[in-house]
Amino acid sequence: MAVPILKQGQYLIATIQSALSDVDLTHLQDALVGQVGKLRSRGVIVDVTALDVMDSYASRTLRDLAHMIRLRGAETVIVGIQPEVAFSMVQLGLTLEGVSTALDLEEALLHLGQKTKRPQQRDKPS
């Protein structure tokens, strides 16, 4: 199943709407990494709110995705990990080490706004 990727300003938003196969996750990873460069995106939000299970492959793929996107010059935020999923991930020792997470899209956008803010150029003295 294809995951829709929307462009919102300088960010990409991918909303996973149902459980994905390993192949689907790999396609999503490839598509997002490619789109970051093509669209010169500053951040990516991956919404996993609809997932009620996250296995080791999905966790590893999301972590690797975030690291690849960082290497491309953008930030990633994983949004909407359900409480039961978080509990299961911890029990199984699955982590998203080094990956930002947020409760919802609004929080993710605020986080990316802070992380991707470019330093303001100072006026040169005359």
C-alpha atoms as one frame of an Amber mdcrd trajectory, in Angstrom:
protein
   0.000   0.000   0.000   1.381   3.386  -0.971   1.709   6.008   1.743   0.673
   9.517   0.670   3.423  12.118   1.002   2.171  15.692   1.226   4.272  18.842
   0.927   3.387  21.498   3.487   5.669  24.491   3.023   9.209  23.324   3.635
   8.078  20.046   5.231   6.937  16.652   3.989   4.190  14.771   5.823   3.735
  11.022   5.372   0.682   9.516   7.052   0.745   5.762   7.456  -2.909   4.794
   7.322  -2.665   1.040   7.920  -0.154  -1.674   8.689   2.584  -1.807   6.063
   4.523  -4.769   4.796   8.311  -4.705   4.966   8.386  -3.943   1.230   5.972
  -1.017   1.710   8.165   0.385   4.492  11.229   0.165   2.251   9.358   1.965
  -0.554   8.298   4.686   1.882  11.879   5.081   3.070  13.188   5.396  -0.497
  10.427   7.822  -1.501  10.925  10.134   1.488  14.714  10.227   1.212  14.399
  11.030  -2.508  11.726  13.690  -2.002  13.783  15.512   0.645  16.466  16.274
  -1.937  14.126  16.834  -4.855  11.889  19.281  -2.977  14.671  20.685  -0.762
  12.607  19.936   2.324  13.816  21.043   5.743  11.803  18.496   7.703   9.779
  15.298   7.497   6.882  14.207   9.677   5.896  10.541   9.697   2.485  10.016
  11.277   2.056   6.501  12.716  -1.155   7.223  14.654  -3.074   4.489  12.808
  -0.558   1.774  13.718  -1.532  -0.438  16.619   1.600  -2.595  16.291   5.196
  -1.699  15.499   7.565  -4.619  15.006  11.342  -4.588  15.052  11.633  -4.100
  11.289   9.256  -1.107  11.303  11.085   0.470  14.262  14.484  -0.047  12.659
  13.259   1.258   9.294  11.831   4.438  10.862  15.040   4.996  12.840  17.188
   4.462   9.734  14.869   6.719   7.728  15.355   9.549  10.216  19.134   9.113
  10.115  19.187   9.091   6.289  17.046  12.223   6.159  19.372  13.938   8.648
  22.283  13.099   6.345  20.317  14.805   3.546  20.089  17.975   5.655  16.565
  17.701   7.063  15.004  16.735  10.398  12.460  13.982  11.059   9.719  13.729
  13.661   7.711  10.550  14.245   4.179  11.444  15.355   1.379   9.612  17.088
   2.901   6.538  18.687  -0.025   5.035  20.580   0.460   4.287  24.313   0.075
   0.535  23.794   2.611   0.605  20.966   5.093   2.571  23.093   4.632   0.095
  25.938   5.201  -2.893  23.639   8.241  -1.276  22.031   9.861  -0.701  25.428
   9.039  -4.242  26.557  10.657  -5.630  23.384  13.684  -3.341  23.640  12.826
  -1.474  20.426  13.996   2.111  20.402  13.952   5.062  18.074  17.349   6.194
  19.354  18.221   9.676  18.124  14.808  10.247  16.513  12.481  13.045  17.587
   8.907  12.117  18.448   5.780  14.167  19.083   2.261  13.526  20.277   0.557
  15.122  17.280   1.066  17.032  14.056   0.843  20.441  15.725   3.622  19.587
  18.185   5.735  18.144  15.354   5.394  21.324  13.303   6.441  23.441  16.302
   9.419  21.164  16.923  10.536  21.314  13.284  10.093  25.084  13.280  12.547
  25.346  16.161  15.002  22.772  14.785  15.086  24.121  11.244  15.205  27.819
  12.086  18.094  29.366  10.239  20.204  31.861  12.123  19.299  35.409  11.195
  21.943  37.328   9.352  23.151  40.380  11.144  23.368  43.684   9.382  26.887
  44.608   8.496  28.064  47.891  10.024  28.473  50.677   7.500
